[in-house]
Amino acid sequence: MTDSLALTSLHKDTSHQPADELVLCRHCDLLQQLPQLQVGQEAACSRCGYLLDMRQKDPVLRPILYAFSALLMLVLSNLFPFIGMNVAGNSHYMDFIDTSSVLFEEHHQWLAVLVWLFIQAVPALCMLAVIYLKLGMIWPLRGLVWTARVLYVLKPWSMVDIFLIGVLVAFVKLVVYADIALGMSFWAFCLFCLLHLRTFQVIDRHALWQSIAPAPQPAAMAMAGRNGISLNLASCSCCTAIVAVEQKFCGRCGTKVVLREPYSLQKTLAWLITATVLYIPANFLPIMETVSLGSSIQSTIVSGIILMWRDGAYPVAIIILLASVVIPVLKIAIMFWLCYLAALPGHKRQLLSTRVYLVVDWIGRWSMVDVLVVAILAALVRFDLLMGVYPGMGALVFASVVITTMLAAMSFDPRLLWDQRQQKSAEGEGG
């Protein structure tokens, strides 16, 4: 029995894709046959709705142009003043690199490295990888497999969009006390952020790997509509190819292939417990210290939210409350719940839990906004004895909470949610 895929048409085109390719859903393990895709169409899993493949217009030229333009904007972001601040006749301009260099000067080296990686190094490497991979579709370049593997490892850790939200939050905090001036680099960074996001929108993981090398196909006896685990087939965690477990390694990218991620629940629980333990001191340790006219005020996450609410900055207070309190707590609680469901025999919430996992996996990184706000304020508000902002130990601890919750989501194998379900029920109910 063959399950048909859900198709979404974005616009019409005459380009076609061969329709004889089998794919395994990376989230529910259903073996399916890809239909013919025209440019602008997407193929989603017929059972859980996970995006399996899509076709983009000009799949080589557009990503190269977007990625190259993004890199150019990143260079410009580092060449000119980023943001300026004027308090009582005293002016100070910060550069984009100051968000990490100031943290380093204040002896917060680990936090400085994290901020630099998240907003500069990782995004730049991702854009370079996209350019190299797409050029590899024109010329025979070496190391395409390794480059593609690095790209999708780094992608979740690129946080330029979160940094831009952090800048806007910092503006709202400071506009009451000072005049804010936007430098040329700020506008270059806004363009960099948009181009960076657009680059990832016009490339698809499955199509990218198909351009590097055709996916090895399973034996003819493989039946679409059945779970891969029942056929002893696994989806490569790196390139999404279908591989018989007896082969041990993927024939396309060389990754070791297993039916399920080993010790997935144990690793997820270990990360969640670590995040829970770290979250307690993260709420009590000062995340930021503000020095004004010789007096010092230390702020925790909660006290900062209360202060912004009292000052009337309700939207910012709500954003920080959601990002720093609600989202981390909900993510930890939901991931514990998903681990419980994955270990519970006979549960019937596969579709709901899979969609919840997708949302939690995507939204968890946004909790980093509070840490990036601290980095921005520490770099911008530097007026010697008049006023200064300095990061607290709570910033590093909270950054560790965000990172561990992200690692917990990455360690979780969502296919475990479907393994308990009988195959007949899966084909009949569709989730």
C-alpha positions in Angstrom: 0.0 0.0 0.0 1.4 3.3 -1.0 0.8 6.5 0.9 0.5 9.6 -1.2 2.4 12.7 -0.1 0.7 16.0 0.6 1.6 18.6 -2.1 1.7 22.3 -1.7 2.0 24.4 -4.9 3.5 27.8 -4.6 3.6 28.7 -8.2 3.5 26.9 -11.5 6.5 25.8 -13.6 7.3 23.2 -16.1 10.3 21.6 -14.3 9.8 18.1 -13.2 11.5 15.6 -10.8 11.5 11.8 -11.4 8.7 10.2 -9.4 10.4 6.9 -8.6 12.4 7.9 -5.5 11.5 6.5 -2.1 12.0 8.6 1.1 11.8 7.8 4.8 10.2 10.5 7.0 12.8 11.5 9.5 10.1 12.2 12.1 7.6 9.3 11.8 9.6 6.7 9.8 7.0 6.2 7.1 8.4 5.0 3.8 6.9 7.0 1.0 7.3 7.7 -2.8 8.0 11.2 -3.9 5.6 12.5 -6.5 6.7 14.6 -9.4 7.5 18.1 -8.1 7.4 21.2 -10.1 9.3 24.3 -9.2 7.5 26.0 -6.3 6.0 22.8 -5.0 6.7 21.0 -1.7 6.2 17.4 -0.6 5.1 16.8 3.0 4.8 13.5 4.8 1.3 12.1 4.5 1.2 11.1 8.1 2.9 13.7 10.2 3.2 16.7 7.8 7.0 17.0 8.0 8.5 18.7 4.9 10.3 16.1 2.8 11.3 17.8 -0.4 10.7 21.0 -2.4 11.7 22.5 -5.7 13.1 26.1 -6.0 13.5 28.3 -9.0 17.1 28.7 -10.1 18.4 26.3 -7.4 22.1 27.2 -8.0 22.2 30.9 -8.9 19.7 32.3 -6.3 21.4 30.7 -3.2 24.8 31.8 -4.4 23.6 35.4 -4.9 21.8 35.6 -1.6 24.7 34.0 0.4 27.3 36.3 -1.3 25.2 39.4 -0.7 24.8 38.3 2.9 28.5 38.0 3.4 29.1 41.4 1.9 26.6 42.9 4.3 28.3 41.1 7.2 31.6 42.7 6.2 30.0 46.1 6.0 28.4 45.5 9.4 32.0 45.3 10.9 33.4 48.4 9.1 31.3 51.2 10.3 29.7 52.3 13.7 26.8 50.1 14.6 24.8 52.1 17.2 25.4 55.4 19.0 24.1 56.6 22.3 24.1 60.2 23.8 23.6 60.8 27.5 23.8 64.3 29.0 26.1 65.5 26.2 28.3 62.4 26.3 28.3 60.3 23.2 29.5 56.7 22.6 29.4 54.5 19.5 29.8 50.8 19.5 30.9 48.6 16.6 29.3 45.3 15.8 32.3 43.3 17.0 32.1 45.1 20.4 29.2 42.8 21.4 31.8 40.1 22.0 35.0 42.1 22.5 33.7 44.0 25.4 32.5 40.8 27.1 36.1 39.5 26.6 37.6 42.6 28.2 35.2 42.2 31.2 36.6 38.7 31.8 33.6 36.9 30.4 35.6 35.0 27.9 33.2 32.0 27.5 30.2 34.3 27.0 32.2 36.4 24.5 33.1 33.4 22.5 29.5 32.2 22.4 28.1 35.5 21.3 30.8 35.8 18.6 30.1 32.3 17.3 26.3 32.8 17.3 26.2 36.1 15.5 29.3 36.2 13.3 31.4 33.1 12.9 28.6 30.5 12.4 26.4 32.6 10.1 29.5 33.4 8.0 30.6 29.8 7.8 27.0 28.8 6.8 27.0 31.3 3.9 30.4 30.2 2.7 29.3 26.6 2.8 26.2 27.3 0.8 28.3 29.1 -1.9 30.8 26.2 -2.0 28.1 23.6 -2.3 26.2 25.4 -5.0 29.4 26.0 -7.0 30.0 22.3 -6.6 26.9 21.8 -8.8 28.7 23.6 -11.6 32.3 22.5 -11.2 33.7 19.3 -9.7 34.8 20.5 -6.3 36.1 18.4 -3.5 34.7 17.9 0.0 31.1 18.6 -0.9 29.9 15.8 1.4 31.9 17.1 4.4 30.8 20.7 3.7 27.1 19.7 3.6 27.5 17.9 6.9 29.1 20.9 8.5 26.4 23.2 7.1 23.5 21.4 8.8 25.4 20.9 12.0 26.0 24.7 12.2 22.6 25.9 11.0 20.7 25.7 14.3 23.4 27.8 16.0 23.1 30.7 13.7 21.3 33.4 15.7 21.4 36.6 13.7 17.6 36.9 13.7 17.6 36.6 17.5 20.3 39.2 17.8 18.2 41.6 15.7 15.3 41.2 18.1 17.8 41.7 21.0 18.8 45.0 19.4 15.2 46.2 19.2 14.7 45.2 22.9 17.8 47.2 23.9 16.5 50.2 22.0 13.3 50.2 24.0 15.2 49.9 27.2 17.5 52.8 26.4 15.3 55.3 24.5 13.8 56.5 27.8 17.3 57.5 29.1 19.2 58.5 26.0 19.2 59.5 22.4 19.9 56.5 20.1 21.6 56.9 16.7 21.8 54.2 14.2 25.0 53.8 12.3 25.6 52.5 8.8 26.6 49.1 10.1 23.2 48.7 11.7 21.4 48.9 8.4 24.0 46.6 6.8 23.3 44.1 9.5 19.5 44.3 9.0 20.1 43.4 5.3 22.5 40.7 6.3 19.9 39.2 8.6 17.2 39.2 5.9 19.6 37.8 3.2 20.9 35.1 5.6 17.3 33.9 6.3 16.4 34.1 2.7 19.4 31.9 1.7 18.1 29.1 3.8 14.6 29.5 2.5 15.8 28.8 -1.1 17.7 25.6 -0.4 16.3 22.3 0.7 18.3 19.6 2.5 16.9 16.7 0.5 17.4 18.4 -2.9 20.8 19.7 -1.9 22.0 16.2 -1.2 20.5 14.9 -4.4 22.5 17.4 -6.3 25.7 16.1 -4.6 25.0 12.5 -5.3 21.9 10.4 -6.1 20.4 8.7 -3.0 21.0 4.9 -2.8 17.6 3.3 -3.2 16.4 0.3 -1.1 15.7 -3.1 -2.6 12.7 -3.5 -4.9 10.8 -5.4 -2.2 10.6 -2.3 0.0 7.0 -1.2 0.2 5.9 2.4 0.5 3.4 2.9 3.3 5.2 0.8 5.8 7.5 1.9 8.6 11.2 1.8 7.8 11.9 -0.1 11.0 9.7 -3.0 9.9 11.7 -3.3 6.7 15.0 -2.9 8.5 15.6 0.4 6.6 16.9 3.5 8.2 17.1 7.2 7.1 20.6 8.5 7.2 20.8 11.1 9.9 23.1 13.2 7.7 21.9 13.1 4.1 18.4 11.6 4.5 19.2 8.6 2.2 17.5 5.3 2.8 20.0 2.6 3.8 19.6 -1.0 4.8 20.8 -1.4 8.3 23.0 -4.4 7.2 25.2 -2.0 5.3 26.3 -0.2 8.5 27.3 3.0 6.6 25.5 5.3 4.2 26.7 4.8 0.6 26.4 8.5 -0.1 27.9 10.3 2.9 29.6 7.6 4.9 27.6 8.2 8.1 27.1 5.3 10.4 23.5 4.1 10.0 21.3 2.9 12.9 17.6 2.2 13.1 17.2 4.6 16.0 19.5 7.0 17.6 21.3 5.0 20.4 20.4 6.0 23.9 18.2 8.8 22.6 15.9 9.0 25.7 18.8 8.7 28.1 20.8 11.5 26.4 17.8 13.7 26.2 16.9 13.2 29.9 20.5 13.9 30.9 20.5 17.2 29.0 17.1 18.1 30.5 18.2 17.4 34.0 21.3 19.5 33.4 19.1 22.4 32.1 16.8 22.1 35.1 19.6 22.2 37.5 21.2 25.2 35.8 18.0 27.1 35.4 17.7 27.6 39.2 20.9 29.6 39.7 20.3 31.3 36.3 17.2 33.0 37.9 19.0 34.0 41.1 22.4 35.1 39.8 22.6 38.7 38.5 22.4 38.7 34.7 23.4 42.3 34.4 24.9 45.1 36.6 24.1 48.7 36.0 26.4 51.4 37.4 25.1 55.0 37.4 26.8 57.9 39.2 28.7 55.5 41.4 25.7 53.5 42.5 25.4 49.9 41.4 22.2 47.9 40.7 22.3 44.2 40.0 19.4 42.7 38.0 18.3 39.1 37.7 16.0 37.9 34.9 12.9 38.3 36.9 13.8 41.7 38.5 14.7 43.1 35.1 11.2 42.1 33.8 9.5 43.7 36.8 11.6 46.9 36.3 10.6 47.1 32.7 7.0 46.6 33.5 7.1 49.4 36.1 8.7 51.7 33.6 5.8 51.1 31.2 7.8 49.0 28.6 5.1 46.4 28.5 5.9 44.8 25.1 9.6 44.4 26.0 8.7 43.0 29.4 6.4 40.5 27.8 9.0 39.5 25.2 11.7 38.9 27.9 9.2 37.1 30.1 8.3 34.7 27.2 11.9 34.2 26.0 13.6 33.9 29.4 10.9 32.3 31.6 8.0 30.8 29.8 9.8 29.2 26.8 12.6 27.6 28.8 10.2 26.2 31.4 7.7 25.0 28.8 10.4 23.5 26.7 11.9 21.5 29.6 8.5 20.3 30.7 7.4 19.4 27.2 10.6 17.5 26.5 10.1 15.5 29.7 6.5 14.8 28.5 7.8 13.6 25.1 10.3 11.3 26.7 7.5 9.9 28.8 5.3 9.3 25.7 8.2 7.7 23.8 8.6 5.2 26.6 4.9 4.6 27.1 3.6 1.6 25.2 0.4 2.0 23.2 -0.1 5.8 23.5 -2.2 7.4 20.7 -0.8 10.9 20.6 1.8 10.5 17.8 0.6 13.3 15.5 0.1 15.8 18.4 3.4 15.0 20.1 5.3 15.2 16.8 4.0 18.6 15.9 4.6 19.8 19.5 8.2 18.6 19.2 8.7 20.5 15.9 7.5 23.7 17.6 9.6 23.2 20.7 12.7 22.4 18.6 12.3 25.6 16.6 11.3 28.0 19.4 13.9 27.0 22.0 16.8 29.0 20.5 14.8 32.3 20.9 15.5 32.2 24.7 19.0 33.4 23.8 17.6 36.9 23.2 18.1 38.0 26.9 21.8 37.1 26.8 22.3 39.0 23.5 20.5 42.0 25.0 23.1 42.0 27.8 25.9 41.8 25.3 24.5 44.8 23.4 23.9 46.9 26.5 27.4 46.1 27.8 29.0 47.2 24.5 26.9 50.4 24.1 26.4 51.8 27.6 30.0 52.7 28.5 30.3 56.2 30.0 32.9 55.6 32.7 31.5 56.9 36.1 28.3 58.4 34.5 26.7 55.1 33.4 27.8 51.6 32.5 26.3 48.2 32.0 28.3 45.0 32.9 27.3 41.4 32.4 26.7 39.2 35.4 27.5 35.5 35.9 23.8 34.8 35.4 24.2 35.6 31.7 26.6 32.7 31.1 24.5 30.3 33.3 21.4 31.2 31.4 23.1 30.8 28.0 24.1 27.3 29.2 20.4 26.6 29.9 19.5 27.5 26.4 22.3 25.5 24.9 21.5 22.4 27.0 17.8 22.6 26.1 18.7 22.8 22.4 21.0 19.8 22.7 18.1 17.9 24.5 15.8 18.6 21.5 18.6 17.5 19.1 19.2 14.3 21.0 15.5 13.3 21.0 14.5 10.9 18.2 10.9 11.7 17.3 10.5 8.3 15.5 10.3 6.7 19.0 6.9 8.3 19.3 5.6 6.2 16.5 7.4 2.9 17.2 4.8 1.7 19.6 2.0 2.1 17.1 0.8 -1.0 15.2 1.4 -0.7 11.5 -2.3 -1.4 10.6 -3.4 1.5 12.9 -0.8 3.8 11.4 -2.0 3.2 7.8 -5.6 3.5 8.8 -5.6 6.5 11.0 -2.8 8.5 9.5 -1.8 10.0 12.9 
